[in-house]
Structures are given as C-alpha cells and as structure tokens.
C-alpha cells in the first residue's frame, strides 16, 4: 500500500502541487467568506 502511494506521488508530483495550491485557495476563500458577516 505504501509503495503504491509513493509511486503515485512520484509520478504526479506537479499535479499534486497544483491540487494543494487549489485546496489552499479554497480554504482561504471559505474562511474569508465566513468571517465577512462579522465585519458588516
């Protein structure tokens, strides 16, 4: 199992990086969106 995970990470390292950046951007947008009503 761990060998399969390692091989997937090695083969798709550029895709994993862009996916991680997308998740980070979505998390930031969610946190900002949820905190906006507190400012108004």
MOWOTA-V273561 format. One record per residue. N is the residue number from 1. PHI is phi in whole degrees, 0 to 359 (999 if undefined). OMEGA is omega in whole degrees, -180 to 180 (NA if undefined). D_CENTER is the distance of its C-alpha to the mean C-alpha in whole Angstrom. Layout:
n=N phi=PHI omega=OMEGA d_center=D_CENTER
n=N phi=PHI omega=OMEGA d_center=D_CENTER
This chain:
n=1 phi=999 omega=-179 d_center=23
n=2 phi=293 omega=177 d_center=21
n=3 phi=295 omega=178 d_center=23
n=4 phi=293 omega=179 d_center=21
n=5 phi=297 omega=179 d_center=18
n=6 phi=297 omega=-179 d_center=19
n=7 phi=292 omega=177 d_center=20
n=8 phi=294 omega=179 d_center=17
n=9 phi=295 omega=-179 d_center=15
n=10 phi=293 omega=-177 d_center=18
n=11 phi=286 omega=-173 d_center=18
n=12 phi=239 omega=-175 d_center=15
n=13 phi=295 omega=180 d_center=13
n=14 phi=290 omega=178 d_center=13
n=15 phi=291 omega=180 d_center=11
n=16 phi=296 omega=179 d_center=9
n=17 phi=296 omega=180 d_center=8
n=18 phi=292 omega=176 d_center=8
n=19 phi=295 omega=179 d_center=5
n=20 phi=295 omega=177 d_center=3
n=21 phi=295 omega=177 d_center=5
n=22 phi=295 omega=178 d_center=5
n=23 phi=296 omega=178 d_center=2
n=24 phi=297 omega=179 d_center=4
n=25 phi=296 omega=178 d_center=7
n=26 phi=295 omega=179 d_center=7
n=27 phi=295 omega=179 d_center=8
n=28 phi=296 omega=180 d_center=10
n=29 phi=296 omega=179 d_center=12
n=30 phi=295 omega=-180 d_center=12
n=31 phi=296 omega=179 d_center=14
n=32 phi=294 omega=180 d_center=16
n=33 phi=297 omega=180 d_center=17
n=34 phi=284 omega=-179 d_center=18
n=35 phi=268 omega=-180 d_center=20
n=36 phi=299 omega=180 d_center=22
n=37 phi=299 omega=177 d_center=25
n=38 phi=289 omega=-180 d_center=25
n=39 phi=275 omega=-175 d_center=26
n=40 phi=271 omega=NA d_center=29
